[in-house]
Amino acid sequence: MEITPKNNITNIDAYVNQVNDKQKTDTSPEKAEKNVAKTDTVELSQTAKELQEAKKQLDTIPDVRMDKVEELKAQIENGTYERNSEEIAEKMLKESLFNDMV
């Protein structure tokens, strides 16, 4: 039993014709417009823009306030640095209570 005909040229011609027909329909003006590459765009909200600006401003502020550090160093070295232990304990308790609420 023979499944494919002996003349394979006929099959190849049919395939080539299909490919050619498809290329003709794909190059129509409507298809050409649809095939144009689209680019992604992003539009930031006003809030996002404000957040970016705030972040830029925060980035300009140093993490360590060197003037305070130098002042405290000088007080410690001179022996004039004093803290009220009751005030420290009160602040610690307030912070602890606040953290328990959150």
C-alpha positions in Angstrom: 0.0 0.0 0.0 1.4 3.4 -1.0 0.5 6.4 1.2 2.4 9.2 -0.6 2.6 9.6 -4.3 5.9 8.9 -6.0 5.9 12.5 -7.4 6.9 14.5 -4.3 7.4 17.6 -6.4 3.6 18.1 -6.5 3.5 18.2 -2.6 6.4 20.7 -2.5 4.7 22.9 -5.0 1.5 22.9 -3.0 3.5 23.9 0.2 5.3 26.7 -1.7 2.0 28.0 -3.0 0.6 28.1 0.5 3.6 30.0 1.8 3.4 32.5 -1.0 -0.3 33.0 -0.5 0.2 33.6 3.2 3.0 36.2 2.6 0.7 38.1 0.2 -2.0 38.4 2.8 0.5 39.3 5.6 1.9 42.3 3.7 -1.5 44.0 3.3 -1.5 47.6 4.6 -3.9 46.8 7.5 -1.6 44.0 8.6 1.5 46.2 8.2 0.0 48.7 10.7 -0.8 46.0 13.2 2.8 44.6 13.0 4.4 47.9 14.0 6.2 47.4 17.3 4.5 49.1 20.3 6.5 50.6 23.1 5.6 50.5 26.7 5.0 53.8 28.5 4.7 54.6 32.2 3.0 57.6 33.6 3.6 58.4 37.3 0.8 59.8 39.5 1.3 63.2 41.2 1.7 61.3 44.5 4.5 59.2 43.1 6.2 62.3 41.8 6.0 63.9 45.2 7.4 60.8 46.9 10.3 60.8 44.5 11.0 64.4 45.3 10.8 63.8 49.0 13.2 60.9 48.7 15.7 63.0 46.8 15.5 65.6 49.6 15.9 63.0 52.3 19.0 61.6 50.5 20.7 64.9 50.9 20.4 64.9 54.7 23.3 63.1 56.4 22.5 60.0 58.5 24.7 61.2 61.3 24.5 64.7 62.7 28.2 65.3 63.2 27.7 68.5 65.1 25.7 66.7 67.8 28.3 63.9 67.9 31.2 66.3 68.4 29.3 68.2 71.1 28.6 65.0 73.0 32.1 63.8 72.6 33.5 67.0 74.0 31.1 66.9 77.0 32.1 63.3 77.8 35.8 64.1 77.5 35.4 67.2 79.7 33.3 65.2 82.2 30.4 67.6 81.8 28.0 65.1 80.2 25.1 64.4 82.5 21.8 62.7 82.0 18.8 62.4 84.4 18.3 58.7 85.1 14.6 59.2 85.9 14.1 60.9 82.6 15.8 58.1 80.8 13.7 55.5 82.6 10.5 57.4 81.9 11.3 57.5 78.1 12.2 53.8 78.1 8.8 52.9 79.7 6.9 55.2 77.3 8.6 53.6 74.3 8.0 50.1 75.7 4.3 50.8 76.3 3.9 52.3 72.8 5.6 49.3 71.2 3.2 47.0 73.1 0.2 48.9 71.7 1.4 48.6 68.1 
